[in-house]
Amino acid sequence: MPFDETVSTFPEHREPLLITLSSQGKNSRLVPEPFDAGDLDDLRPAEHLPVLPDISEVETIRHFTRLSRLNFGIDQGMYPLGSCTMKHNPKISEEILSRFAAIHPADRRAMQIILSSIHTLAGFLQEICGMDACSLWPAAGAHGELTGMMIIKKAVKAVGQDRTTVLVPDTAHGTNPASCSIAGFITKNIPSGPEGFVTASLVQKHLDGDVAALMLTNPNTLGIFEQEISRIATILHENGSYLYMDGANLNAIMGISRPGDMGVDCMHVNLHKTFGAPHGGGGPGGGPVLVKKTLERFLPVPRLERDSSGLFHLSLHYPDSIGMVHSTLGNVGVLIKALTYLLSVGPDGIRKAAATACLNANYLKKKLRETFDLPYDTPTLHEFVLSDRKQKDAGITTMDIAKMLMDAGFHPPTVHFPLVVPGALMIEPTETEPLRELQRFTDAMERIAEMCRSGPGSVRNRPQSTPVTRVDEVHAARNLVLTWKDAESIGSEQVSK
């Protein structure tokens, strides 16, 4: 692939902040009739009023349109961000969701449409995962983890115990220990075996009366299936401990195998990864928690119930519940989109999606394994991890490779994770990428490897075709600019210099 013929080339561009375009009176509006608004200072003192930009509608529209063109999203190209499952989000979901837009929570009859829909979704998720009960309220994967850990914490206390330790493998997502800590647990890191998965014998060595649970991602972040998960579940249960599964990578096994059948007691799924809902630009997402019968009474409230007449309602009357974890139905749009996806593809469709995701990932791994270092030779499913070991002799790092991919029109893979692989490149193509795009990606990676050998200097100054080119990431991390006032202050300092 010739990198002088990139997908799109932008001039280096700095979109101004709206506050810098502001001038008093620019956004004036005519009021049909004068009216007495009273003394607004009584409602909010002037010193508490936010400083908002005063700009015209056309400036506002152009500002956000330009920003959208300067960004990169899944609708523009391949987004192989490992463990994030950046698959295509079906556009029919937007149309279906628009039919729900006029429903108001105060209309009890209309709300039956919403409640019956999410009841159906919960049933589907329970069947797919092999679990007995579900809470749809957590609004993100990490939120689901925290909810699951709170459930386990309460279950342990319910039997008069005070277990404080949760085992977390070295391949775990970074949110796992954070969720444990917030729930009041201490995490103990355990290493993976030489083939990239956790062994039952190793778990056995770390078990004692203080271990409340093991958090296990399956498949893990190396893309490797946890082959001893059922045996691990057995020895955990014999110890009075629970098995929590991080379901972030469920896309690899949905419709093929069920976590509940593996002995999992509690888990979360990511609707915005696995079930066709957008990631949401930071929120909201969907991280439903599923449990076995033994943990059902601890699920968050409100719980969805159905009366003798067939009508649904939400109930708070569950004394053993961990309580509320989110505003009820605050992310209902994500739930509707996930239901739309499942109804559209059906059982055969999710099985095919999982198989195709694994096929696509293994196609890429087969094509790239000779050019780049493959740290683990164990078979992988939906994603795989390469390293920069072969390119380091030329002074090229994972970050250089990732940034050069941007010049070829790809979003970079996940870098430097999982931590068990130095210089990691974690690649997940998902099932929705066509063969032509997969081939284009491997061509780009092969070309980058060749340039690392023949002209490494040209790799270190990438990207060159993006709206913002190479940035000083260390400086940015140490000098945070979080508000327009920070930016304005920096601008003033630069002018004075």
Sequence and secondary structure as in RCSB ss.txt:
>XXXX:A:sequence
MPFDETVSTFPEHREPLLITLSSQGKNSRLVPEPFDAGDLDDLRPAEHLPVLPDISEVETIRHFTRLSRLNFGID
QGMYPLGSCTMKHNPKISEEILSRFAAIHPADRRAMQIILSSIHTLAGFLQEICGMDACSLWPAAGAHGELTGMM
IIKKAVKAVGQDRTTVLVPDTAHGTNPASCSIAGFITKNIPSGPEGFVTASLVQKHLDGDVAALMLTNPNTLGIF
EQEISRIATILHENGSYLYMDGANLNAIMGISRPGDMGVDCMHVNLHKTFGAPHGGGGPGGGPVLVKKTLERFLP
VPRLERDSSGLFHLSLHYPDSIGMVHSTLGNVGVLIKALTYLLSVGPDGIRKAAATACLNANYLKKKLRETFDLP
YDTPTLHEFVLSDRKQKDAGITTMDIAKMLMDAGFHPPTVHFPLVVPGALMIEPTETEPLRELQRFTDAMERIAE
MCRSGPGSVRNRPQSTPVTRVDEVHAARNLVLTWKDAESIGSEQVSK
>XXXX:A:secstr
  TTS S          HHHH  TTTT    SS      HHHHS GGGS       HHHHHHHHHHHHHHS  TT
TS   BTTT      THHHHHHHTTTT  TT HHHHHHHHHHHHHHHHHHHHHHT SEEE    SHHHHHHHHHH
HHHHHHHHTT    EEEEETTS THHHHHHHHTT EEEEE   TTSS  HHHHHHH  TTEEEEEEESS TTS  
 TTHHHHHHHHHHTT EEEEEETTGGGTTTT  GGGGT  EEEE HHHHSS   GGG      EEE GGGGGGS 
SSEEEE TTS EEEE   TTS    S TTTTHHHHHHHHHHHHHHHHHHHHHHHHHHHHHHHHHHHHHTTTSB S
  S  SS EEEESTTTGGGT  HHHHHHHHHHTT    EES STTSTTEEEE   TTS HHHHHHHHHHHHHHHH
HHHH THHHHT   SSSS    HHHHHHS   SHHHHHHHHHHHHH 
